[in-house]
């Protein structure tokens, strides 16, 4: 009987510990985010990853690496990244009837170093340009890239669920990796309510791509305008959850 009571007490203590852990929230100030290239903070706190100029490139990376790979267990931590963004094309001239100049889009990135071009990375791409040499499926797509410019798997967001990434509308995205299921899912919404059905879901065992993942990795966003294209890429807010820790970036 005493052993049963001890077990119950132990379970209660564990539940209290887990409950407090899951409520762990870390507010991350803007000075904890490194801006590279053309990225800059707007007065209201939003991050402009690019200017409206052609060939503009920018990155916003959280300063501190996050433990993503659990080497002792040969597994990867589950995580959720939710954020609100806008991709607004610019125009050739003062006339709004002129054809818009669309940029390349933006990505959520996990990388071993802020200088992504030289490091290892996994990205979820919200692409707004078409390049047959990169095997793009269209100029409005969501792709998953692992250390490659080419997408490992992608889906057309406009034909799948009617989302146009480059219309300047405020859009909320959710990226979720569940290590127990080995599935990476992406949701999109024009509101703050997460849809039941993801726009994209793919089997993606990150523990099997450990050659691309260090134990600690940086997280953030990138965006670009190739030569001759132009759009503003804006991140208005961002919440990143890994394990039992919720990091809320007070951007907006």
N, C-alpha and C positions, 0 to 999 in steps of 0.2 A: 504493500500500500504506500509506504513512504517513497519507494522508488517511482511509483506512478505519479505521486504529487510532485516529486522533483522534476520528472519529465514534463509535467504540465507547466510548472514554473519556468522551466527552461524554454519551452515553446512560447510562452507569453513574452519572455524577455527578448527572444529572437524576433518575434513579430513587432515588438515596440522598436527594436533597432532598425528592422527593415522599413517600417513605416516612416521613421524619421529620416532614414537614408533616401527614400524615394521622394521625400519632400525637400531634398537638398537643392537649393536654387542659388546659382552664383550670377550676380549682375556684373556684366563685363562692360566697363566704360569704353568710350570711343578710342581713348589713347592706348588701348590694348589691341587695336587693330592696325596693322601696318598697311599703308597704301603705297602701291608701286606703279610706275609708269604714269599714265595720265589720270589715275583715280584721285578723287578729292571728295571731301565732306562738304555737303551743302549746309547752309546756315541752320536749316531745320534738323540736321543730323543725318539725313539720307546720304548714302554713298553713291556718287556718280562714278561708275567704273570707267567710262570713256567720256570724252568730250564729243561734240557733234562733228568734229573734223575727221576727214578720211584718214585712214591708217592709225587711228587712235587705239591704244592698247592700255588696259589697266587691270590691277589686281588688288584685292582686299583680303589679307590673310590674318587670322588670329595669331597673336605674337607667340603664344606658348604651344609647344607640341602636345598632342593628346595621345594617351596610351590607347592604341587601337588594336594591336595584336597581342594576344596573351600567349607568349611563346611556351610557357610551361604546360599549357593545356592544348597547344596546337590549334587554337581557335581565334576568332576575331570578335571583338566586342560588338554587340548590337547598337545601332544608333538611329536617331531620327533628326533630320535637318528640315526645318520649316522656315519659309521666308516669303516676303512679299516683294515683287519686282515689277518693273515696267521696261519695255523695250519700245522706244518711240523713234520712228524714222524721221529723217529730215528731208528737205526738198531741194531740188536743183536751183530754185530761184525764189523770189518773193511770192510768186504765184503758187497758190495751194493746188492748182490743177496740174502742176508739173509732176512727172513721175517721181515717187519718193526714192531716196537712196538708202537701201536697207543695209545694216551692219551684219556681222557674222552671228550675233547672239551672245549668250553668256553661259557660264558653266559653274556648277558647284564642284569643288576640287578637294581631293585628299592627296597630299604630296609630302615627300620627305624633306623638302626645303622650299622656301618662298619663291626662289627662282625656278619656277616650274619647268622651264624649257630645258634645264640641265638635270632635272631630278626624275624620280619615279613618281607616278601619279595614277590615280583613278578619278575619273570625272563623270558627272552626269551633265550632258550637253543639251542646252535649249537652243538649237540651231535655227537661224533665220536666213541662211544663204544656201545656195545649191552649187556644189562643185563635184562634177562627175569623177575627177581624179581622186577625190577623197571618198568616193562611193557613197555620197549622200543620197538619201532616198527622196529628197525634196528640199524646198526652202522653208520648211516649217516642221522640224522634227525634233524628237528627243532621242538622244543616243547615249550609250554607255561605252566609255573608252578606257582601256587599261594599258597605259604606257604607250599608246599609239594615237596618231591623229585620226586613224580610221576607227569608226565605231564598231565595237564587238557586236552590238545589237542595237537596233533603233526602230522607232515607230513614227508614223506621220501623225502629229497631234491634231491636225485639222480634219483629216478623214476619220480618225479613230473616235474622237469625241467632240469635234467641232471647235477646238481651241486654236486661235490664231495668235502666235506668240509675239508678233511684231505690229500689233494694232494700237499700241500705246495704252492699253487698258491695264489697270492695276490687277495683278494676278498673284495668287498665293500658290506656292508649290510645297509639297511634302515629299521628302526622300527618306525612305525607311529601309534599313537593312536588318533582317532578323537572322541571326547566326544559327538559331536552332532549326529554322526552315531552309536556310541558305537561299533566301530570296530577297532581291532588291526590288522595291516597288516605288512608283512615282505617281503622285496625284496632282491635279491642277484644279483650281476653282477661281472664278471671278469674285468670290466672297471669301469670308474667313472660315466658312464651314467646310470641313474636309469631306469630300464625296465618299460614298461607300465603295464605289468601284475605282480602282487605280487606272490611270491612263496607260500605264506600262508596268509590267511585272516580268522579271526574268530570273531564272536560276543563276545564282552568282555566288559560288563558294569562295569568299575572299581568303579563307585559310589556305586554299590551294594555290593562291597567287602570292604567297608570302615573299617570293622573289621581288615583288613590287611594293611590299609593305614592310617598313621597319616597325619596331615595337612602338615607337612614338612617331606620329605624323602631324603635319599641319593641316588645318581646314580653312576654307575660304571660298572666294569667287574670282572669276576672271571674265573679261569681255574684250572684244576687239572689233574694229572696223578695218577690213582689208582696203587696199588702195582702190579708190573710186567708190567706196561705200561709206555710209554715214548713218549713225543712229546713236541715241542716248540710251545707255544701259544703267538702270538705277535699282539699288537694293534699299528698300525702305525699313525693313526690320528683319530680324533673324533670331531664331531660337534653335539651339543645338543641344540635343540630349544624347548622352552616351552612358550606358549602364544606369546608375541611379542618380547621376548628376545632370541637372538642367542648367545650361548656360544661356542666359538671356542677354542678347546684345541690344542695348538701348540705343538703337540707331535713330528711331523716329518716334 
